[in-house]
Amino acid sequence: MPQEPSISMRGRADDKDELRVIPSNTQEGGFLDSPSCYTFQMHTWIAVFVAFFLMTPVAYAQSTPNLQAELNALLAQLAALQAQLQGGGGGAPLAPVSTAPSSASQCPSLSRTLRQGMSGPDVSALQAFLALDKAIYQDGSVTGFFGPLTQMAIQRFQAKHGIVNGGSPDSNGYGAVGPATRATILALCSRTSAPQINPSLTCTLGGVTVASGATQTFYSTTQAPLNSTCAAFSAVRQCVNGSFSGNAAFQYRSCVESEAASCVAEGERVAHGTSFTFFSKRRVTTSGESCSQFAQTRSCSNGVLSGSNEFRYLSCKVDISDSCSAGGVTVPHGQSRTFYRYDAATSTNSCASYAQTRTCDDGVLSGSSDFNKPSCSIGGCMLDGVTVPSGSSTTFYLAQNVPATEQCASYAQTRSCSSGVLSGNASYMYRTCAPVAGGSCALDNIVVAPGASAMFYSASAAPAGASCASIRQARTCTNGTFSGTATFNRSSCTDTASCALDGVTVAHGNSATFYSERTVAFGTTCSSKAQTRACTNGKLSGTATFQYGACSVNPPTSLAPSDSQLATALSALEAILKDALVQLDSWF
């Protein structure tokens, strides 16, 4: 009795795991001659085949690329099975899936660039051509899948025929079947000595034209990253009858190398890559202190200084620090004092609202120089830069400039200060007044010469949603009298109101993007739900439904399209294998 066939799962580094049925009384790849043993072999072969396929969905969720390779293997072996079924299903032995080609192989029809990971009839034709030379393709298997052994065979072929010798598929096409390699294959299998080059079919890329057969260096970026060279992003591509070889990502004719930015400290530039000692103090006292106690070495790296910003001085010396002076008062180094912006409090502001604490650092007072009054009295009045002591009176004016035909006295009012409160009309706010020249016009402290014009507004601030331009009027001065409407009597107008929506603040005159939905479904974009809205003095343009300041895309809830297509293909293959098993049962 013949022994039962054994089942072998043999892993090959070239293309994929190959499933073979190996009878125990034959060498690997052989088949039993007995019809009964053949029948058992066919059933066993198909049963294991289906069982192997049914295990595929378990691994599917783990590695989609590996399953794609398994699918290619199953399809190749299925083709052999279907061919055997079409032959009548008698006692004829099944042919092995992978066989070495004969010397009578036809020229492969290669119309696309082939590289590792691809599959198809053109890959099978390529492998059949390479197998003619055992020194190039030692394995000689024709699987239809471009694996590592097929890539190594292409590299030997390219080196042997002087196409390229070293590199990678992505840099210069070493190990990939590009235009130059396809042309050489066509020339060799057509019994010509070299690729047929048509000089009229030039290649153009990146603004440069290259003759057919010539090579040119291209780059994958126009600017190399910091600390990198353009050479690391370059590849030599050959023009072969109108098409460039190599990776299409290398498309730029020129490349520049990035220069690191220097750092700036105290107005001095610190070069990238250099280090300096910085100090947290310019001077230290002689009481047992030294500059080294306040030193730190900081390095410049592309515009950024390492270390703490507290160490900001490039020099330090041991010395007695200078004191500071303001308002006739001396402040010793390292000490602080409160200064005031005004020397008297008003009815609406206390002295504390005019105060600022300033510290002396080696002759320099911190804070604003506007706070230079050493004291502030309570109960006085402050208006237009003038202090009116409590119990005193001062004349103030309604306008700083009046028409030449009028007197400032008619615009004057005496206002008295009592415990920080000024009497009289608050509109009388100017300390000085002067008539304008004859023929000129004066309005809201604007003087306009005879025959000249000025822009006036009906309000000092435009209403929400409108601009100051909508409430203005040009008025011309003629012999001391303004033309136009008397209600346009303001010399200035401001558009300052900003807009706020969903936590986003938009300044007047600016725009921002808002969305009609906070989230959108996977496969769509937020841009389809977006609208740009402009702020005009507190009012946003556009549609109110676009009310959200941010939008995000929901994550996918199902398989990606490529995964779904692969799952469908596997299901179809399962149905074909089960149908084949039913046919075998009906024969035997």
C-alpha positions in Angstrom: 0.0 0.0 0.0 1.3 3.4 -0.8 1.9 5.7 2.1 -0.3 8.8 2.7 1.0 12.1 1.5 2.5 14.5 4.0 1.5 18.2 4.1 4.4 20.7 4.1 4.2 24.4 4.9 7.6 25.6 3.5 8.5 29.3 4.2 10.5 31.0 1.4 12.2 34.3 1.9 11.5 35.3 -1.7 7.8 35.6 -2.1 5.5 33.9 0.4 4.7 30.7 2.3 4.1 28.0 -0.2 1.7 25.1 0.5 2.7 21.8 -1.0 1.4 18.2 -0.8 4.4 15.9 -0.6 3.7 12.2 -0.9 6.0 10.3 1.6 7.2 7.8 -1.0 8.4 10.5 -3.5 10.8 13.4 -3.5 9.4 16.9 -2.8 7.4 18.1 -5.7 6.6 14.6 -7.0 3.2 12.9 -7.1 1.8 9.3 -6.7 1.0 7.4 -9.9 -1.7 5.2 -8.2 -5.3 6.5 -9.0 -6.5 5.7 -5.5 -3.6 7.5 -3.8 -4.2 10.4 -6.2 -7.8 10.5 -5.2 -6.8 10.7 -1.5 -4.1 13.2 -2.3 -6.6 15.5 -4.1 -9.1 15.4 -1.2 -6.4 16.0 1.4 -4.8 18.8 -0.7 -8.2 20.6 -1.0 -9.2 20.0 2.6 -5.9 21.4 4.0 -6.2 24.3 1.5 -9.7 25.3 2.7 -8.6 24.8 6.4 -5.6 27.1 5.8 -7.9 29.7 4.1 -10.5 29.6 7.0 -7.7 30.4 9.4 -6.9 33.5 7.4 -9.6 35.9 9.0 -7.9 35.2 12.4 -4.7 36.7 11.2 -6.4 39.3 9.0 -6.9 41.8 11.8 -3.2 41.4 12.7 -1.4 42.0 9.4 -3.2 43.1 6.2 0.0 43.2 4.1 0.8 39.6 5.1 -2.7 38.5 4.2 -2.3 40.2 0.8 0.7 38.0 0.2 -1.2 34.9 1.4 -4.1 35.8 -1.0 -1.6 35.9 -3.9 -0.3 32.5 -2.9 -3.8 31.1 -2.7 -4.8 32.5 -6.1 -1.7 31.0 -7.7 -2.4 27.5 -6.3 -6.1 27.8 -7.1 -5.2 28.5 -10.8 -3.2 25.2 -10.9 -6.1 23.3 -9.3 -8.7 24.8 -11.7 -6.5 23.8 -14.6 -6.4 20.2 -13.3 -10.1 20.2 -12.9 -10.7 21.3 -16.4 -8.6 18.4 -17.6 -11.3 15.9 -16.5 -10.2 15.0 -13.1 -8.8 11.5 -14.0 -5.7 10.0 -12.7 -3.4 12.5 -14.2 -1.1 14.0 -11.5 -1.4 17.6 -10.4 1.3 19.9 -11.7 3.5 21.8 -9.2 2.6 25.4 -8.7 6.1 26.8 -9.1 8.2 25.6 -12.0 11.3 26.9 -13.6 10.8 28.1 -17.2 12.4 26.7 -20.3 14.7 28.6 -22.6 11.7 29.0 -25.0 10.1 31.7 -22.7 8.7 34.7 -24.6 9.8 38.2 -23.9 8.0 39.6 -20.8 5.5 42.4 -21.5 6.5 45.0 -18.9 4.6 48.3 -19.1 4.9 49.5 -15.5 7.7 49.9 -12.9 7.9 46.8 -10.7 9.2 46.6 -7.2 9.1 44.4 -4.1 5.6 43.8 -2.8 3.9 43.9 -6.2 2.2 40.9 -7.9 0.6 40.1 -11.2 1.1 38.3 -14.6 3.9 40.7 -15.5 5.8 39.7 -12.4 5.5 36.0 -13.4 6.7 36.9 -16.9 9.7 38.8 -15.4 10.6 35.8 -13.1 10.4 33.4 -16.1 12.8 35.7 -18.0 15.2 36.0 -15.0 15.2 32.2 -14.4 16.8 31.6 -17.8 20.1 32.7 -16.1 20.7 30.6 -13.0 23.6 32.9 -12.0 21.1 35.7 -11.7 17.9 34.0 -10.4 19.1 30.9 -8.5 15.7 30.0 -7.0 14.0 30.1 -10.4 10.5 30.1 -9.0 7.7 31.7 -11.0 5.2 32.8 -8.3 3.7 36.1 -9.6 4.8 37.8 -6.4 7.8 40.2 -6.4 9.7 39.2 -3.2 13.2 39.7 -1.7 14.8 36.9 -3.9 13.2 38.5 -7.1 14.7 41.9 -6.0 18.1 40.4 -5.5 17.9 38.8 -9.0 17.0 42.2 -10.5 20.0 43.7 -8.7 22.3 41.0 -10.2 20.8 41.6 -13.6 21.3 45.4 -13.3 24.9 45.0 -12.2 25.7 42.5 -14.9 24.4 44.7 -17.7 25.8 48.0 -16.4 22.5 49.6 -15.6 23.2 50.4 -11.9 25.4 48.8 -9.3 24.5 49.9 -5.7 21.9 52.1 -4.1 18.3 51.3 -3.4 14.9 51.1 -5.3 13.9 54.5 -4.0 17.1 56.4 -4.6 18.3 55.2 -8.1 16.1 52.2 -9.0 18.6 49.5 -7.8 16.4 46.5 -7.3 13.3 47.9 -9.1 12.3 47.4 -12.7 12.2 50.9 -14.2 12.4 52.2 -17.8 16.2 51.5 -18.2 15.9 48.0 -16.9 12.8 47.2 -19.0 14.6 48.5 -22.1 17.6 46.3 -21.4 15.3 43.2 -20.9 13.5 43.9 -24.1 16.8 44.4 -26.0 18.3 41.1 -24.6 15.3 38.9 -25.1 14.9 40.4 -28.6 18.6 39.4 -29.3 19.9 43.0 -29.6 23.1 44.2 -27.9 21.8 47.2 -26.0 18.6 49.2 -25.3 17.3 51.1 -28.3 17.6 54.8 -27.4 15.6 57.3 -29.3 17.5 60.7 -29.0 14.4 62.7 -29.9 12.4 61.4 -26.8 13.9 63.8 -24.2 12.7 64.1 -20.5 11.8 67.3 -18.8 11.6 67.7 -15.0 12.2 70.5 -12.6 12.9 73.0 -15.4 15.7 70.9 -17.0 15.6 68.8 -20.2 17.7 65.6 -20.4 18.5 63.7 -23.6 17.4 60.1 -23.8 20.1 57.8 -22.3 21.6 60.6 -20.2 21.4 61.0 -16.4 20.7 63.9 -14.1 20.8 64.4 -10.3 17.5 65.3 -8.7 16.5 66.0 -5.1 13.5 65.0 -3.0 13.5 68.4 -1.2 14.4 71.9 -2.1 15.9 72.6 1.3 17.8 70.0 3.4 17.0 70.0 7.2 19.4 71.5 9.7 22.6 69.5 10.1 21.9 67.6 6.9 23.4 67.8 3.4 21.6 68.0 0.1 23.5 64.9 -1.0 21.5 62.8 1.5 18.4 63.7 -0.4 19.7 63.2 -4.0 19.3 60.5 -6.6 20.7 60.0 -10.1 17.8 59.4 -12.6 18.2 58.3 -16.2 16.1 59.5 -19.1 15.0 56.5 -21.2 13.0 57.4 -24.2 11.0 60.2 -22.5 10.7 58.6 -19.0 12.9 59.1 -16.0 14.0 56.1 -14.0 14.0 56.0 -10.2 11.7 57.3 -7.6 9.3 60.1 -8.7 9.8 61.8 -5.3 13.2 63.0 -6.5 11.7 65.8 -8.6 13.7 69.0 -7.7 16.6 70.2 -9.8 18.3 72.1 -6.9 18.6 72.0 -3.2 20.0 74.3 -0.5 21.3 73.4 2.9 19.7 75.0 5.9 21.7 77.5 7.9 21.4 77.6 11.6 20.2 80.9 13.2 22.3 82.8 15.6 21.2 84.0 19.0 20.9 87.6 20.3 21.8 88.6 23.8 22.1 92.2 25.0 22.3 93.4 21.3 25.2 91.0 20.6 24.9 88.0 18.3 26.0 84.6 19.5 26.8 82.2 16.6 25.1 78.8 16.3 27.0 76.1 18.1 29.0 78.4 20.3 28.8 78.9 24.1 29.3 81.9 26.3 29.2 82.6 30.0 26.2 84.7 31.1 25.6 86.3 34.4 22.4 87.0 36.4 23.9 90.3 37.7 26.0 93.0 36.0 27.7 93.9 39.3 28.1 92.3 42.7 29.2 93.9 45.9 32.5 93.3 47.5 30.9 91.7 50.6 32.3 88.2 49.9 30.5 87.7 46.6 32.1 87.0 43.2 30.8 87.0 39.6 31.3 83.2 39.3 28.5 82.7 41.9 26.1 84.3 39.4 27.5 82.7 36.2 26.0 80.1 33.8 27.4 78.7 30.4 24.7 79.0 27.8 24.9 77.5 24.2 23.2 78.8 21.0 21.3 76.2 19.0 19.6 77.5 15.9 18.5 80.7 17.5 17.7 79.3 21.0 19.9 79.8 24.0 20.1 77.0 26.5 19.9 77.5 30.2 17.9 80.0 32.3 16.9 83.4 31.0 17.7 84.8 34.4 21.3 84.6 33.2 21.0 87.4 30.6 24.2 89.6 31.0 27.3 89.0 29.0 29.5 90.7 31.5 29.9 91.1 35.3 32.1 93.0 37.6 32.6 93.3 41.3 31.8 96.9 42.3 29.5 99.0 44.4 26.3 99.4 42.4 25.0 102.8 41.5 21.9 104.2 43.1 18.9 105.6 41.3 17.1 109.0 41.3 13.6 110.2 40.4 11.6 113.2 41.5 14.4 114.5 43.6 14.5 111.3 45.6 17.5 108.8 45.7 16.8 105.1 45.8 19.8 102.9 46.7 20.8 99.9 44.6 18.6 96.9 45.3 15.9 98.8 47.1 12.4 99.8 46.0 10.1 102.8 46.4 6.6 103.8 45.4 6.3 106.6 42.9 3.1 108.2 41.6 2.1 109.3 38.1 0.3 112.4 39.5 1.0 114.3 42.7 -2.7 114.7 43.6 -5.7 112.4 43.7 -8.9 113.2 41.9 -12.6 112.7 42.7 -12.6 109.4 40.7 -9.1 108.0 41.5 -7.2 107.6 44.7 -3.5 108.0 45.0 -3.2 104.2 44.9 -4.5 104.1 41.4 -1.6 106.4 40.3 1.1 104.3 42.2 3.8 102.0 41.0 6.6 100.3 42.9 10.0 100.8 41.2 13.2 99.0 42.0 16.8 100.3 41.5 19.1 98.0 39.7 22.6 99.5 39.4 21.4 103.0 38.5 18.4 101.9 36.5 14.8 102.1 37.9 12.4 99.5 36.9 8.9 100.3 35.7 7.6 103.3 33.7 9.3 106.7 33.8 5.8 108.3 33.9 5.7 107.4 37.5 8.1 110.0 38.8 6.3 111.8 41.6 7.6 110.8 45.0 4.3 111.7 46.8 0.6 112.2 46.1 -1.8 114.5 48.1 -5.4 113.4 48.8 -8.3 115.8 48.1 -6.8 117.7 45.1 -8.2 117.6 41.6 -6.4 116.7 38.4 -7.6 117.8 34.9 -5.7 118.3 31.6 -2.4 117.8 33.3 -3.1 120.5 35.9 -3.4 119.9 39.7 -6.0 122.0 41.5 -5.5 122.0 45.3 -8.6 121.4 47.4 -10.3 124.7 48.0 -8.8 126.4 45.0 -10.3 127.4 41.6 -9.0 127.3 38.0 -10.5 128.4 34.6 -11.1 125.7 32.1 -12.4 126.0 28.5 -14.9 124.3 26.3 -12.4 124.2 23.4 -8.7 124.8 22.8 -9.3 126.7 19.6 -12.2 129.0 18.8 -13.2 130.9 15.6 -11.4 134.2 15.0 -14.6 136.1 15.3 -15.2 134.9 18.9 -13.4 135.3 22.2 -12.1 132.5 24.5 -14.0 134.1 27.3 -17.2 132.9 25.9 -15.9 129.3 26.1 -14.6 129.7 29.7 -15.8 128.4 33.0 -14.2 128.7 36.5 -14.2 125.3 38.3 -13.4 124.8 42.0 -11.9 121.8 43.7 -13.4 120.5 46.9 -12.0 117.3 48.4 -11.1 115.9 45.0 -14.3 117.0 43.2 -14.3 119.7 40.5 -17.4 121.8 40.3 -19.0 123.0 37.0 -19.6 121.3 33.6 -17.3 118.4 32.7 -17.3 119.5 29.1 -15.0 122.4 30.2 -12.0 120.2 30.2 -9.2 122.2 28.5 -6.7 124.4 30.4 -5.8 126.6 27.5 -7.7 128.4 24.6 -6.7 130.5 21.6 -8.6 132.1 18.7 -7.7 130.8 15.2 -6.4 133.0 12.4 -8.9 135.1 10.4 -10.9 133.1 7.9 -10.0 129.8 9.5 -12.5 127.4 11.1 -12.4 125.7 14.5 -14.5 122.7 15.6 -13.9 120.0 18.2 -10.3 121.3 18.7 -9.5 121.0 14.9 -8.4 124.1 13.1 -9.1 124.2 9.3 -7.5 126.8 7.0 -9.7 128.8 4.6 -10.6 126.7 1.5 -9.4 123.5 3.2 -11.6 120.5 4.3 -11.6 118.1 7.2 -13.5 114.9 7.9 -16.0 115.1 10.8 -18.2 112.4 12.3 -21.7 112.4 13.8 -20.5 110.3 16.8 -17.2 109.4 18.4 -17.9 105.7 18.0 -19.8 103.9 15.2 -22.8 101.7 16.1 -22.2 97.9 16.2 -22.0 96.4 12.8 -21.2 99.7 11.1 -17.9 101.5 10.6 -16.9 105.1 11.2 -16.8 105.5 7.4 -20.6 105.3 7.4 -21.1 108.2 9.8 -18.6 110.7 8.4 -18.8 113.9 6.3 -16.2 116.1 4.7 -16.7 119.8 5.7 -15.0 122.7 4.0 -14.0 125.9 5.7 -15.1 129.1 3.8 -14.4 132.5 5.5 -14.6 131.1 9.0 -17.7 128.9 8.4 -17.9 125.2 7.9 -20.1 123.7 5.1 -22.1 120.6 5.6 -24.4 119.4 8.5 -23.9 120.7 12.0 -24.5 117.3 13.6 -21.2 116.1 12.1 -19.2 117.8 14.8 -16.7 115.2 16.1 -13.2 115.3 14.8 -12.5 111.6 15.4 -14.2 108.3 15.5 -13.0 104.8 16.6 -13.9 101.3 15.5 -12.7 99.3 18.4 -15.4 96.8 19.3 -14.2 93.2 18.8 -16.5 90.1 18.3 -16.6 87.0 20.4 -18.2 83.6 19.5 -17.7 80.1 21.0 -14.6 81.2 22.9 -13.0 82.8 19.8 -12.3 86.6 19.9 -12.0 88.4 16.5 -10.6 91.9 16.5 -12.4 94.6 14.5 -11.5 94.4 10.8 -10.2 90.8 11.1 -11.8 87.5 10.1 -11.9 83.9 11.5 -13.2 80.6 10.3 -16.3 79.1 12.0 -18.1 75.8 11.5 -21.8 74.7 11.4 -20.9 71.5 13.1 -18.4 70.6 15.8 -17.7 67.1 14.4 -18.1 65.5 10.9 -18.2 61.9 9.9 -15.1 60.0 8.8 -14.5 60.4 5.1 -15.7 64.0 5.0 -13.8 67.2 5.8 -14.5 70.1 8.2 -13.9 72.5 5.3 -17.3 71.5 3.9 -18.9 72.9 7.1 -16.7 76.1 7.3 -17.4 79.8 6.6 -15.1 82.8 7.0 -16.8 85.5 9.1 -15.5 89.1 9.4 -15.9 91.3 12.5 -17.1 94.9 11.9 -17.2 96.9 15.1 -18.6 94.2 17.3 -20.8 92.4 14.7 -19.8 89.2 12.7 -20.7 88.9 9.1 -22.0 85.6 7.6 -24.6 83.0 8.7 -25.5 82.5 12.4 -25.5 78.7 12.0 -21.7 78.8 11.6 -21.3 79.2 15.3 -18.5 76.8 16.3 -14.9 77.9 16.6 -13.4 74.4 16.0 -14.3 71.2 14.1 -12.9 67.7 14.1 -13.3 64.5 12.0 -14.7 61.4 13.8 -12.5 58.3 13.8 -13.5 55.5 11.4 -16.0 53.0 12.7 -15.4 50.2 10.1 -12.7 48.7 8.0 -10.7 50.9 5.7 -11.7 50.5 2.0 -8.6 48.5 1.2 -9.2 46.1 4.1 -12.9 45.8 3.0 -11.9 44.9 -0.5 -9.4 42.3 0.7 -12.1 40.7 3.0 -14.5 40.5 0.0 -11.7 38.8 -2.1 -11.0 36.3 0.6 -14.7 35.4 0.9 -15.0 34.9 -2.9 -11.9 32.6 -2.8 -13.5 30.5 -0.1 -16.6 30.0 -2.2 -14.4 28.9 -5.2 -12.5 26.4 -3.1 -15.6 24.9 -1.6 -17.1 24.5 -5.1 -14.0 22.7 -6.3 -14.2 20.3 -3.4 -17.8 19.5 -4.3 -16.8 18.7 -7.9 -14.1 16.3 -6.7 -16.5 14.5 -4.5 -18.8 14.0 -7.5 -16.0 12.5 -9.5 -14.7 10.1 -6.9 
